[in-house]
Amino acid sequence: MALLLFGNCMTSFLCLLMFCLKLLKATFRHYDIADLIEERSVPIVHPALHSSLLHPGESEAIQLAQQLNLPLLIEETAGRTVAQSLGIHISGIAGQIIKAFRLGLITRNDALTMLAELLHAGRINRKIYNALMVVIA
């Protein structure tokens, strides 16, 4: 699974992400479960992934999802379009909130709050928000 965020906060987010990955690896080593993390080099082989519309990390995430036949957590429209055209099952953060709600991992109120935060942050539009409200109701 890959999570990609782009925009003005990209540099700060990447620094935070790198810190979280280091912390996660240290925790896994501490509990002797470090073999749950695997790092791979991903050669880009599909021509559609060489598009100037895609960030290199986005291309790698799509390529890896295709190679391993895994779903992909991705937000960017161009990346979602390419991934879908390659037959990759995709989801975004809103989809993961709905999934967590359906599985009983979060409450209805938690789901509503999280989706409202995505709407106010501009991560989802009003049309998607309204459709998701119907799902949660």
C-alpha positions as CSV (number, residue, x, y, z in Angstrom):
1,M,0.0,0.0,0.0
2,A,1.3,3.5,-0.8
3,L,0.2,6.9,0.4
4,L,1.2,9.8,-1.6
5,L,0.6,13.5,-0.7
6,F,1.6,16.4,-2.9
7,G,1.3,20.1,-2.6
8,N,2.6,22.9,-0.4
9,C,3.1,20.6,2.6
10,M,5.0,17.9,0.7
11,T,8.4,18.6,2.2
12,S,7.2,18.8,5.7
13,F,5.1,15.7,5.2
14,L,8.0,13.8,3.7
15,C,10.2,14.6,6.7
16,L,7.4,13.5,9.1
17,L,6.9,10.3,7.0
18,M,10.6,9.5,7.1
19,F,10.7,10.0,10.9
20,C,7.6,7.8,11.3
21,L,9.2,5.1,9.1
22,K,12.3,5.1,11.2
23,L,10.3,5.0,14.4
24,L,8.2,2.1,13.0
25,K,11.3,0.2,12.0
26,A,12.9,0.6,15.4
27,T,9.6,-0.5,17.1
28,F,9.5,-3.6,14.8
29,R,13.1,-4.4,15.6
30,H,12.4,-4.0,19.3
31,Y,9.6,-6.5,19.2
32,D,11.6,-8.8,16.8
33,I,9.1,-8.4,14.0
34,A,11.2,-6.4,11.6
35,D,10.6,-8.9,8.9
36,L,7.2,-7.4,8.4
37,I,8.8,-4.4,6.5
38,E,10.3,-5.0,3.1
39,E,12.1,-2.4,1.1
40,R,12.3,-2.8,-2.7
41,S,13.7,-1.1,-5.7
42,V,11.0,-0.7,-8.3
43,P,12.0,-0.4,-11.9
44,I,9.3,1.4,-14.0
45,V,8.4,-0.8,-16.9
46,H,5.0,0.2,-18.0
47,P,5.0,3.1,-20.5
48,A,2.0,4.9,-18.9
49,L,4.1,5.3,-15.7
50,H,6.6,7.5,-17.5
51,S,4.1,10.3,-17.8
52,S,5.1,13.8,-16.8
53,L,1.8,14.0,-15.0
54,L,3.0,11.5,-12.4
55,H,5.5,12.1,-9.6
56,P,8.3,9.4,-9.6
57,G,7.1,8.1,-6.3
58,E,3.6,7.8,-7.6
59,S,4.8,5.8,-10.6
60,E,6.8,3.5,-8.3
61,A,3.8,2.9,-6.1
62,I,1.6,2.1,-9.1
63,Q,4.2,-0.2,-10.6
64,L,4.7,-2.0,-7.2
65,A,1.0,-2.5,-6.8
66,Q,0.7,-4.0,-10.2
67,Q,3.7,-6.3,-9.8
68,L,2.5,-7.6,-6.4
69,N,-1.2,-7.5,-7.3
70,L,-2.0,-5.3,-4.4
71,P,-4.6,-2.5,-3.9
72,L,-3.2,1.0,-3.9
73,L,-4.0,3.9,-1.5
74,I,-3.7,7.0,-3.7
75,E,-5.2,10.4,-3.8
76,E,-4.0,12.2,-6.9
77,T,-6.4,12.2,-9.9
78,A,-3.7,11.4,-12.6
79,G,-2.3,8.6,-10.5
80,R,-5.7,7.1,-9.8
81,T,-6.6,7.2,-13.5
82,V,-3.4,5.5,-14.6
83,A,-3.7,2.9,-11.8
84,Q,-7.3,2.1,-12.7
85,S,-6.4,1.8,-16.4
86,L,-3.9,-0.9,-15.4
87,G,-6.5,-2.8,-13.5
88,I,-5.3,-1.9,-10.0
89,H,-7.9,-1.6,-7.2
90,I,-7.6,1.8,-5.7
91,S,-8.8,3.6,-2.6
92,G,-8.3,7.0,-1.1
93,I,-8.3,8.2,2.5
94,A,-12.1,8.7,2.4
95,G,-12.6,5.1,1.3
96,Q,-10.5,3.9,4.2
97,I,-12.6,5.9,6.6
98,I,-15.7,4.2,5.2
99,K,-14.1,0.8,5.4
100,A,-13.0,1.3,9.0
101,F,-16.6,2.4,9.9
102,R,-18.1,-0.6,8.2
103,L,-15.7,-2.9,10.0
104,G,-16.6,-1.3,13.3
105,L,-13.1,0.0,13.9
106,I,-14.4,3.6,14.3
107,T,-17.7,5.0,15.4
108,R,-20.2,6.8,13.2
109,N,-19.3,10.1,14.9
110,D,-15.6,9.5,14.3
111,A,-16.3,8.8,10.6
112,L,-18.4,11.9,10.3
113,T,-15.7,14.0,12.0
114,M,-12.9,12.7,9.8
115,L,-14.9,13.2,6.6
116,A,-15.8,16.7,7.6
117,E,-12.1,17.4,8.2
118,L,-11.3,16.1,4.7
119,L,-14.0,18.3,3.2
120,H,-12.8,21.4,5.1
121,A,-9.1,20.7,4.1
122,G,-10.1,20.4,0.5
123,R,-9.1,16.7,0.2
124,I,-12.6,15.7,-0.9
125,N,-15.3,17.8,-2.7
126,R,-18.9,18.5,-1.5
127,K,-20.3,15.9,-4.0
128,I,-18.1,13.1,-2.6
129,Y,-18.8,14.2,0.9
130,N,-22.6,14.2,0.4
131,A,-22.4,10.7,-1.2
132,L,-20.4,9.4,1.8
133,M,-22.9,10.9,4.3
134,V,-25.5,8.7,2.7
135,V,-23.3,5.6,3.1
136,I,-22.7,6.4,6.8
137,A,-26.4,7.2,7.5
